[in-house]
Amino acid sequence: MSIKTKALTKSIWVFHVSCGSCNNCDIEILDCFTPRHDIERFGVQLIGSVRHADAILITGAMNRKSVPRMKKIYEQAPKPCVVVAVGQCALSRHMFRYSYNVREPLDEILPVDLYIPGCPPKPEAIISGIAKLIEKLNKGK
Amino acid sequence: MKIIFNYLIFPGLFTAICVGLLAGWFDRKISARLQWRVGPPWYQNFIDIVKLFGKETIIPRSSRWTFILAPYLGFLSIVLAAAILGKAMLSPLESFYGDIIVILYLLTMPAISMIIGASSSRNPLASVGASREMKLVLGYELPFVLSLIAVIIKCQGSIQLGSIINYQISFGSNIFSFSGILASIAAFFAMQAKLGLAPFDISEAEQEIMAGTLIEYSGLLLAVYKLIKAVMLYAMPLLLICLFMGKDLGWMLLILKYIGIVLLIVLVKNTNPRMRIDQALRFFWGPVTIVAALSVILAAVGL
């Protein structure tokens, strides 16, 4: 394991994109930074600009409007950058599966590294997802 | 040889980065404890920097050279300021004549480099951040210079850090006089704004304009900006110690004073919401400038 990967796993800066979600997943993501869960102790930080991001958290079903924007955001992120799908909508389109406006799930648009299921996922689930992501990064590179 | 050692290792680059990053961790840890969280481990800021070195650096389609060179400009000058300051505190007799003015100019360079870098990135949010930073510089430089003038008058017109320290060693710290305490209050607020911490983090307001001036920077160049912040967090409290609390500069007392000032910065940062840019300007040109001007008058009278 190189020092680069080790540093990456110990300080994941997260950029949070909502592609038309109902806001519940977003609230649960913000819950991870509250005193009870506090994932800043693992070095995870929410940041404002995608240029600083190591991970992009995507919530919500990808509708026609947000697909090109999401692709643009992904191209703007500096690599190595992982994509995390949070919530059932981002995973499988959930109740919008037969909608005229949501044509494809997220993993047909972007290479998704981690899926966190739930509607919405609990903060504990998001934290365990981050632990799995770190494991994967350590093994893979 | 000695000069290179001073610039690169001891009071300069290496020490400044280590102490600054540790102080940055101290800031994050205390903030976390104030919010009843646990907070990151002590090596967190070092890891952040190492990680940023390993990331891809994206350069937008813009004026490339100013975009790339601006962070280095700010970094080199702030390290030079830290080296001059540390050297003057180590051996007050060896400092050169007029170094306080050199430091005053060098401490402005990070803000200027940030303005240059942000404006050359061609991002609308970055240009909003740059314009806010520019207004903030206009705001805080006036009371900062006034409080420096108060100290200079107080120390019988010497514009040399070494003789200011020597004056305080023989006549007691400046902060225990009327003019000194007023000047130190003004300088403290100017320091808070120079460091870009709340309530004056207007140019980087994360909730409004995302990352403001730093929005287009990534990888190595962002790491250089983070290091500028760290070295600022090393240099500014040291300058305040030098100007206002220069009586006892033994190792233990120096570290205690440094930690005390950083703690005060963190407490102010955590208990105050962000100001708007017009409020910040009104604050700096109103009460803070009045306090600083009062301290100049008091120093001229001799209090």
Interface residues (C-beta under 8 A of the other chain):
Chain A: I3 K4 A7 L8 K10 S11 P35 D38 E40 R41 F42 G43 I47 G48 S49 R51 H52 D54 Q76 P78 K79 P80
Chain B: R28 A32 Q35 W36 R37 V38 G39 P40 P41 Q44 I47 D48 V50 K51 G54 K55 E56 T57 I58 E206 Q207 M210 A211 L214 I215 E216 Y217 S218 G219 L222
